[in-house]
Amino acid sequence: MAGTILSQGPVASFQVGTSSVVPFQIDGKISEKNGNQLVRHRRPYRRGAKLDGTGELERVWTFRAMFSNRVFEPGLSTARAQYPFVLRELVAACRASVFETGTLVLPTVGSVRARCEGCERTDDGSAELDTGYLDLTFVEDNEESAATVAFRAPSVRATTVALSEQTRFSESRVGALDSDSISLTEAASEIEALLLAPGRSLADLQSKATANRRAIQRVTKAQESLARTLGLDHDEPRGSELWRQLARLQDLQARAAEEKFSSRPRVKAFVIDVDRTSLFEISARFKQDCGELLDLNSERVKDPFDLTRGQVIRVFETAPA
């Protein structure tokens, strides 16, 4: 590639983790494959398909790396012989990339995060002395964190209504609708409204979520009993789609109160240590917002102007920002 535009780019190299960078020279062309994720929706009696784009495919690079003790390219290390030592180092780095993403540098695209998908070594001593080749395939890695994405808990306010509608659809499909299940979507909408509304008490949200969870439990028990009697699709509840959706909906709404105050500091119990006081005096004492404390203690404080010694209330561990 001497004298070409590619020769003006960086020297090709690959590095995995804390190991040393392995520079190498490319023999011939570099192929890059791009694409889009297209979902095809075919309709009867109509030519073609409706296409929905769901993002880009990963980029894939294929090329041949050459390791020769008789050909030198500026930027390559002269401390070690290209063949066989540097060749062995690149093979080791490619094998290590099975478990860890590495940094691939190509003169066409610069630095990218990728893993080696394929590595084929060729040694032909009869044709070229002290020369070896590696045919390589690298795949781009977006390094999306499984810990923060795949296992991130779904938001209650964003998913409770949609999940309740999916649950009702599954129930109607197996003939399991009853009076409790019909009200699931309505109750989910009320919970969503309480989560979005400012200044609403924690007690309202907890009572609504508790009532709805009990309704879900009644639906589950009723359908399990009916399925055992009639042999319906709900007969194996732990393996059915409906049972899983009911369990997810119940767990989701159990976190409603926690999500309501997720943007606020952690809460702790406080025992009133004076004969008489009010929630407003407690607010001034701890330098916390009185409205927040009213929401936090609405179910346990009947009169915020009359608190007596020994009464337990909730306060924030630190003052809200």
DRENDO-1510 file (C-alpha; in Angstrom, 1 decimal, always signed):
<recs>
REC; n; res; u; v; w
REC; 1; MET; +0.0; +0.0; +0.0 .
REC; 2; ALA; +3.0; +2.3; -0.3 .
REC; 3; GLY; +2.3; +5.6; -2.0 .
REC; 4; THR; -1.5; +5.2; -1.6 .
REC; 5; ILE; -4.0; +7.0; +0.5 .
REC; 6; LEU; -4.2; +3.9; +2.8 .
REC; 7; SER; -0.5; +4.2; +3.5 .
REC; 8; GLN; -1.2; +7.5; +5.1 .
REC; 9; GLY; -3.5; +6.0; +7.7 .
REC; 10; PRO; -2.5; +4.4; +11.0 .
REC; 11; VAL; -0.6; +1.1; +11.0 .
REC; 12; ALA; -3.0; -1.9; +11.6 .
REC; 13; SER; -2.8; -3.3; +15.1 .
REC; 14; PHE; -4.9; -5.2; +17.7 .
REC; 15; GLN; -4.8; -5.1; +21.5 .
REC; 16; VAL; -6.8; -7.0; +24.1 .
REC; 17; GLY; -7.0; -5.9; +27.7 .
REC; 18; THR; -3.7; -4.9; +29.2 .
REC; 19; SER; -1.6; -6.9; +26.8 .
REC; 20; SER; +0.8; -5.2; +24.5 .
REC; 21; VAL; -0.3; -3.8; +21.1 .
REC; 22; VAL; +0.4; -6.1; +18.2 .
REC; 23; PRO; +1.1; -4.1; +15.0 .
REC; 24; PHE; +0.9; -5.9; +11.7 .
REC; 25; GLN; +0.8; -5.2; +7.9 .
REC; 26; ILE; -2.2; -6.0; +5.7 .
REC; 27; ASP; -1.6; -7.9; +2.4 .
REC; 28; GLY; -4.0; -6.6; -0.2 .
REC; 29; LYS; -7.6; -5.4; +0.4 .
REC; 30; ILE; -9.8; -4.7; +3.5 .
REC; 31; SER; -13.4; -5.7; +3.2 .
REC; 32; GLU; -16.0; -4.0; +5.4 .
REC; 33; LYS; -19.6; -5.3; +5.6 .
REC; 34; ASN; -22.4; -3.0; +6.8 .
REC; 35; GLY; -26.2; -3.5; +6.9 .
REC; 36; ASN; -29.5; -2.6; +8.5 .
REC; 37; GLN; -31.9; -4.6; +10.6 .
REC; 38; LEU; -35.1; -4.8; +8.6 .
REC; 39; VAL; -38.2; -6.6; +9.8 .
REC; 40; ARG; -40.4; -7.8; +6.9 .
REC; 41; HIS; -44.2; -7.8; +7.3 .
REC; 42; ARG; -45.7; -9.7; +4.4 .
REC; 43; ARG; -49.4; -9.4; +3.7 .
REC; 44; PRO; -51.6; -11.8; +1.8 .
REC; 45; TYR; -52.4; -11.0; -1.9 .
REC; 46; ARG; -50.0; -8.1; -1.9 .
REC; 47; ARG; -46.6; -8.0; -3.6 .
REC; 48; GLY; -43.6; -7.1; -1.5 .
REC; 49; ALA; -43.4; -6.5; +2.2 .
REC; 50; LYS; -43.8; -3.6; +4.6 .
REC; 51; LEU; -40.3; -2.9; +6.1 .
REC; 52; ASP; -39.6; -1.7; +9.6 .
REC; 53; GLY; -36.0; -0.6; +10.4 .
REC; 54; THR; -34.8; -1.5; +13.9 .
REC; 55; GLY; -31.3; -0.2; +13.7 .
REC; 56; GLU; -27.9; -1.0; +12.1 .
REC; 57; LEU; -26.2; -4.3; +11.9 .
REC; 58; GLU; -22.7; -4.7; +13.4 .
REC; 59; ARG; -19.8; -3.9; +11.0 .
REC; 60; VAL; -17.6; -6.9; +9.9 .
REC; 61; TRP; -14.1; -6.6; +8.6 .
REC; 62; THR; -12.2; -9.3; +6.7 .
REC; 63; PHE; -8.6; -9.0; +5.5 .
REC; 64; ARG; -5.3; -10.9; +5.2 .
REC; 65; ALA; -2.4; -10.0; +7.5 .
REC; 66; MET; +1.1; -10.7; +6.3 .
REC; 67; PHE; +4.1; -11.5; +8.5 .
REC; 68; SER; +7.4; -11.5; +6.6 .
REC; 69; ASN; +11.0; -11.0; +7.7 .
REC; 70; ARG; +11.9; -9.7; +4.3 .
REC; 71; VAL; +9.2; -7.0; +3.9 .
REC; 72; PHE; +9.2; -4.0; +6.2 .
REC; 73; GLU; +6.5; -1.4; +6.6 .
REC; 74; PRO; +7.0; +1.9; +8.6 .
REC; 75; GLY; +5.5; +1.7; +12.0 .
REC; 76; LEU; +6.1; -2.0; +12.6 .
REC; 77; SER; +8.2; -3.2; +15.5 .
REC; 78; THR; +11.7; -4.3; +14.7 .
REC; 79; ALA; +12.4; -5.7; +18.2 .
REC; 80; ARG; +10.8; -9.0; +17.3 .
REC; 81; ALA; +10.8; -11.0; +14.0 .
REC; 82; GLN; +7.5; -10.7; +12.2 .
REC; 83; TYR; +7.6; -14.4; +11.5 .
REC; 84; PRO; +6.9; -16.4; +13.6 .
REC; 85; PHE; +6.9; -14.3; +16.8 .
REC; 86; VAL; +4.6; -11.4; +15.9 .
REC; 87; LEU; +2.3; -13.8; +14.1 .
REC; 88; ARG; +2.0; -15.9; +17.2 .
REC; 89; GLU; +1.3; -12.8; +19.3 .
REC; 90; LEU; -1.6; -11.8; +17.0 .
REC; 91; VAL; -3.0; -15.4; +17.1 .
REC; 92; ALA; -2.9; -15.3; +20.9 .
REC; 93; ALA; -4.7; -11.9; +20.9 .
REC; 94; CYS; -7.4; -13.2; +18.6 .
REC; 95; ARG; -8.0; -16.2; +20.9 .
REC; 96; ALA; -8.1; -13.9; +23.9 .
REC; 97; SER; -10.8; -11.8; +22.3 .
REC; 98; VAL; -13.2; -14.7; +22.7 .
REC; 99; PHE; -13.7; -13.5; +26.3 .
REC; 100; GLU; -12.8; -9.8; +26.0 .
REC; 101; THR; -13.3; -7.1; +23.4 .
REC; 102; GLY; -10.1; -5.7; +22.0 .
REC; 103; THR; -9.1; -2.5; +20.1 .
REC; 104; LEU; -8.7; -3.0; +16.4 .
REC; 105; VAL; -6.9; -0.3; +14.4 .
REC; 106; LEU; -7.3; -0.3; +10.6 .
REC; 107; PRO; -6.1; +2.3; +8.1 .
REC; 108; THR; -9.6; +2.5; +6.6 .
REC; 109; VAL; -11.6; +3.2; +9.8 .
REC; 110; GLY; -9.1; +4.0; +12.5 .
REC; 111; SER; -9.7; +2.6; +16.0 .
REC; 112; VAL; -12.8; +0.3; +16.7 .
REC; 113; ARG; -13.8; -2.0; +19.4 .
REC; 114; ALA; -14.1; -5.5; +18.0 .
REC; 115; ARG; -13.6; -9.2; +18.6 .
REC; 116; CYS; -12.0; -11.8; +16.3 .
REC; 117; GLU; -14.6; -14.2; +14.8 .
REC; 118; GLY; -12.3; -16.1; +12.6 .
REC; 119; CYS; -8.5; -16.7; +12.2 .
REC; 120; GLU; -7.0; -18.9; +9.6 .
REC; 121; ARG; -3.2; -19.3; +9.5 .
REC; 122; THR; -1.3; -20.2; +6.4 .
REC; 123; ASP; +2.5; -21.1; +6.3 .
REC; 124; ASP; +4.0; -22.1; +3.0 .
REC; 125; GLY; +7.8; -22.5; +3.4 .
REC; 126; SER; +8.2; -23.9; -0.1 .
REC; 127; ALA; +6.8; -20.7; -1.8 .
REC; 128; GLU; +8.0; -17.9; +0.5 .
REC; 129; LEU; +10.7; -18.1; +3.1 .
REC; 130; ASP; +10.0; -16.8; +6.6 .
REC; 131; THR; +6.5; -15.6; +5.7 .
REC; 132; GLY; +3.1; -16.4; +7.1 .
REC; 133; TYR; -0.4; -15.2; +6.6 .
REC; 134; LEU; -3.5; -14.8; +8.7 .
REC; 135; ASP; -7.0; -14.5; +7.2 .
REC; 136; LEU; -9.0; -12.6; +9.8 .
REC; 137; THR; -12.6; -11.7; +10.4 .
REC; 138; PHE; -13.4; -9.0; +13.1 .
REC; 139; VAL; -16.9; -8.1; +14.3 .
REC; 140; GLU; -17.7; -4.8; +15.9 .
REC; 141; ASP; -18.8; -4.9; +19.6 .
REC; 142; ASN; -21.0; -2.2; +21.0 .
REC; 143; GLU; -20.1; -3.4; +24.5 .
REC; 144; GLU; -23.6; -2.9; +25.8 .
REC; 145; SER; -23.5; -3.6; +29.5 .
REC; 146; ALA; -25.7; -6.6; +30.5 .
REC; 147; ALA; -25.7; -5.5; +34.1 .
REC; 148; THR; -27.2; -2.1; +33.3 .
REC; 149; VAL; -29.5; -2.9; +30.3 .
REC; 150; ALA; -30.5; -6.5; +30.2 .
REC; 151; PHE; -31.3; -6.7; +33.9 .
REC; 152; ARG; -32.4; -3.2; +34.6 .
REC; 153; ALA; -35.7; -3.1; +36.4 .
REC; 154; PRO; -38.5; -1.7; +34.2 .
REC; 155; SER; -40.2; +1.5; +35.3 .
REC; 156; VAL; -43.5; +1.1; +36.9 .
REC; 157; ARG; -45.1; +4.2; +35.4 .
REC; 158; ALA; -43.9; +3.3; +31.9 .
REC; 159; THR; -44.9; -0.4; +31.8 .
REC; 160; THR; -47.8; -1.1; +34.2 .
REC; 161; VAL; -50.6; -0.1; +31.9 .
REC; 162; ALA; -49.1; -1.8; +28.8 .
REC; 163; LEU; -48.4; -5.0; +30.8 .
REC; 164; SER; -52.0; -5.0; +32.2 .
REC; 165; GLU; -53.4; -4.8; +28.6 .
REC; 166; GLN; -51.2; -7.7; +27.5 .
REC; 167; THR; -52.4; -9.7; +30.5 .
REC; 168; ARG; -56.0; -9.0; +29.6 .
REC; 169; PHE; -55.4; -10.1; +26.0 .
REC; 170; SER; -53.8; -13.4; +27.2 .
REC; 171; GLU; -56.7; -14.0; +29.6 .
REC; 172; SER; -59.3; -13.5; +26.8 .
REC; 173; ARG; -57.4; -15.8; +24.5 .
REC; 174; VAL; -57.6; -18.7; +27.0 .
REC; 175; GLY; -61.2; -17.7; +28.2 .
REC; 176; ALA; -60.1; -16.6; +31.7 .
REC; 177; LEU; -61.7; -13.2; +32.0 .
REC; 178; ASP; -63.6; -12.3; +35.2 .
REC; 179; SER; -64.6; -9.2; +37.1 .
REC; 180; ASP; -61.2; -8.8; +38.8 .
REC; 181; SER; -59.2; -9.2; +35.6 .
REC; 182; ILE; -61.4; -6.7; +33.7 .
REC; 183; SER; -60.4; -4.0; +36.3 .
REC; 184; LEU; -56.7; -4.6; +36.0 .
REC; 185; THR; -56.1; -2.0; +33.3 .
REC; 186; GLU; -58.2; +0.6; +35.1 .
REC; 187; ALA; -56.3; +0.1; +38.3 .
REC; 188; ALA; -53.0; +0.2; +36.5 .
REC; 189; SER; -54.0; +3.6; +35.0 .
REC; 190; GLU; -54.8; +4.9; +38.5 .
REC; 191; ILE; -51.4; +3.8; +39.8 .
REC; 192; GLU; -49.7; +5.5; +36.9 .
REC; 193; ALA; -51.7; +8.7; +37.6 .
REC; 194; LEU; -50.6; +8.6; +41.3 .
REC; 195; LEU; -47.0; +8.1; +40.3 .
REC; 196; LEU; -47.1; +11.1; +37.9 .
REC; 197; ALA; -49.1; +13.5; +40.1 .
REC; 198; PRO; -47.0; +15.8; +42.3 .
REC; 199; GLY; -47.9; +16.2; +46.0 .
REC; 200; ARG; -50.0; +13.0; +46.3 .
REC; 201; SER; -49.6; +11.0; +49.5 .
REC; 202; LEU; -47.7; +7.8; +49.7 .
REC; 203; ALA; -50.6; +6.2; +51.5 .
REC; 204; ASP; -52.9; +6.6; +48.4 .
REC; 205; LEU; -50.4; +5.0; +46.2 .
REC; 206; GLN; -49.7; +2.1; +48.6 .
REC; 207; SER; -53.3; +1.4; +49.2 .
REC; 208; LYS; -54.1; +1.3; +45.5 .
REC; 209; ALA; -51.1; -0.9; +44.7 .
REC; 210; THR; -52.0; -3.3; +47.5 .
REC; 211; ALA; -55.6; -3.5; +46.4 .
REC; 212; ASN; -54.6; -4.2; +42.9 .
REC; 213; ARG; -52.1; -6.9; +43.9 .
REC; 214; ARG; -54.8; -8.7; +45.9 .
REC; 215; ALA; -57.0; -8.6; +42.8 .
REC; 216; ILE; -54.2; -10.1; +40.8 .
REC; 217; GLN; -53.8; -12.9; +43.4 .
REC; 218; ARG; -57.5; -13.6; +43.2 .
REC; 219; VAL; -57.4; -13.9; +39.4 .
REC; 220; THR; -54.4; -16.2; +39.6 .
REC; 221; LYS; -56.0; -18.5; +42.2 .
REC; 222; ALA; -59.4; -18.6; +40.4 .
REC; 223; GLN; -57.8; -19.5; +37.1 .
REC; 224; GLU; -55.6; -22.2; +38.6 .
REC; 225; SER; -58.6; -23.7; +40.3 .
REC; 226; LEU; -60.7; -23.6; +37.1 .
REC; 227; ALA; -57.9; -24.9; +35.0 .
REC; 228; ARG; -57.4; -27.9; +37.3 .
REC; 229; THR; -61.1; -28.7; +37.0 .
REC; 230; LEU; -61.5; -28.2; +33.2 .
REC; 231; GLY; -58.0; -28.8; +31.9 .
REC; 232; LEU; -57.6; -25.4; +30.3 .
REC; 233; ASP; -54.4; -23.8; +29.0 .
REC; 234; HIS; -53.8; -22.4; +32.5 .
REC; 235; ASP; -53.4; -25.9; +33.9 .
REC; 236; GLU; -49.7; -25.5; +34.2 .
REC; 237; PRO; -49.6; -22.0; +35.6 .
REC; 238; ARG; -45.9; -21.6; +36.1 .
REC; 239; GLY; -45.3; -22.5; +32.5 .
REC; 240; SER; -48.0; -20.4; +30.9 .
REC; 241; GLU; -47.8; -16.9; +29.4 .
REC; 242; LEU; -50.8; -15.7; +31.5 .
REC; 243; TRP; -49.3; -16.9; +34.8 .
REC; 244; ARG; -46.0; -15.2; +34.0 .
REC; 245; GLN; -47.7; -11.9; +33.1 .
REC; 246; LEU; -49.8; -11.9; +36.3 .
REC; 247; ALA; -46.6; -12.5; +38.4 .
REC; 248; ARG; -44.7; -9.7; +36.6 .
REC; 249; LEU; -47.6; -7.3; +37.0 .
REC; 250; GLN; -47.8; -8.1; +40.7 .
REC; 251; ASP; -44.1; -7.6; +41.3 .
REC; 252; LEU; -44.1; -4.5; +39.2 .
REC; 253; GLN; -46.8; -2.7; +41.2 .
REC; 254; ALA; -45.1; -3.7; +44.5 .
REC; 255; ARG; -42.3; -1.3; +43.6 .
REC; 256; ALA; -44.7; +1.6; +42.9 .
REC; 257; ALA; -44.2; +3.3; +46.3 .
REC; 258; GLU; -40.4; +2.9; +46.0 .
REC; 259; GLU; -40.4; +4.5; +42.6 .
REC; 260; LYS; -42.5; +7.4; +43.7 .
REC; 261; PHE; -39.8; +8.5; +46.1 .
REC; 262; SER; -36.8; +7.2; +44.1 .
REC; 263; SER; -35.6; +10.7; +43.4 .
REC; 264; ARG; -35.5; +11.6; +47.1 .
REC; 265; PRO; -33.1; +10.6; +49.8 .
REC; 266; ARG; -33.5; +7.4; +51.7 .
REC; 267; VAL; -36.0; +7.3; +54.5 .
REC; 268; LYS; -35.5; +6.4; +58.2 .
REC; 269; ALA; -37.8; +6.2; +61.2 .
REC; 270; PHE; -37.7; +8.9; +63.8 .
REC; 271; VAL; -39.2; +8.7; +67.3 .
REC; 272; ILE; -40.7; +11.9; +68.6 .
REC; 273; ASP; -38.5; +12.9; +71.6 .
REC; 274; VAL; -40.5; +15.9; +73.0 .
REC; 275; ASP; -43.8; +16.0; +74.8 .
REC; 276; ARG; -45.6; +17.8; +72.0 .
REC; 277; THR; -44.6; +19.1; +68.5 .
REC; 278; SER; -45.9; +19.3; +65.0 .
REC; 279; LEU; -44.7; +18.0; +61.6 .
REC; 280; PHE; -44.0; +21.6; +60.7 .
REC; 281; GLU; -41.6; +21.9; +63.6 .
REC; 282; ILE; -39.9; +18.6; +62.7 .
REC; 283; SER; -39.6; +19.9; +59.1 .
REC; 284; ALA; -37.8; +23.0; +60.4 .
REC; 285; ARG; -35.7; +21.0; +62.8 .
REC; 286; PHE; -34.3; +18.7; +60.1 .
REC; 287; LYS; -34.4; +21.3; +57.4 .
REC; 288; GLN; -36.6; +19.2; +55.2 .
REC; 289; ASP; -39.5; +20.1; +53.0 .
REC; 290; CYS; -42.8; +20.0; +54.9 .
REC; 291; GLY; -44.8; +19.0; +51.9 .
REC; 292; GLU; -42.5; +16.0; +51.4 .
REC; 293; LEU; -42.9; +15.0; +55.0 .
REC; 294; LEU; -46.7; +15.3; +54.8 .
REC; 295; ASP; -46.7; +12.9; +51.8 .
REC; 296; LEU; -44.3; +10.5; +53.5 .
REC; 297; ASN; -46.4; +10.3; +56.8 .
REC; 298; SER; -49.9; +10.8; +55.6 .
REC; 299; GLU; -51.0; +7.2; +56.5 .
REC; 300; ARG; -49.5; +7.3; +60.0 .
REC; 301; VAL; -50.1; +10.9; +61.1 .
REC; 302; LYS; -53.7; +11.9; +61.7 .
REC; 303; ASP; -53.0; +15.4; +62.8 .
REC; 304; PRO; -49.8; +17.0; +61.6 .
REC; 305; PHE; -50.2; +19.7; +64.2 .
REC; 306; ASP; -50.3; +17.3; +67.1 .
REC; 307; LEU; -47.4; +14.8; +67.5 .
REC; 308; THR; -46.6; +13.3; +70.9 .
REC; 309; ARG; -43.6; +11.7; +72.6 .
REC; 310; GLY; -42.9; +8.2; +71.4 .
REC; 311; GLN; -44.8; +8.5; +68.1 .
REC; 312; VAL; -42.9; +7.2; +65.1 .
REC; 313; ILE; -42.7; +9.1; +61.9 .
REC; 314; ARG; -40.6; +8.9; +58.7 .
REC; 315; VAL; -38.0; +11.5; +57.8 .
REC; 316; PHE; -35.3; +11.6; +55.1 .
REC; 317; GLU; -31.8; +10.7; +56.0 .
REC; 318; THR; -30.5; +13.8; +54.3 .
REC; 319; ALA; -32.3; +17.0; +53.4 .
REC; 320; PRO; -33.8; +16.9; +49.8 .
REC; 321; ALA; -31.8; +18.9; +47.3 .
</recs>
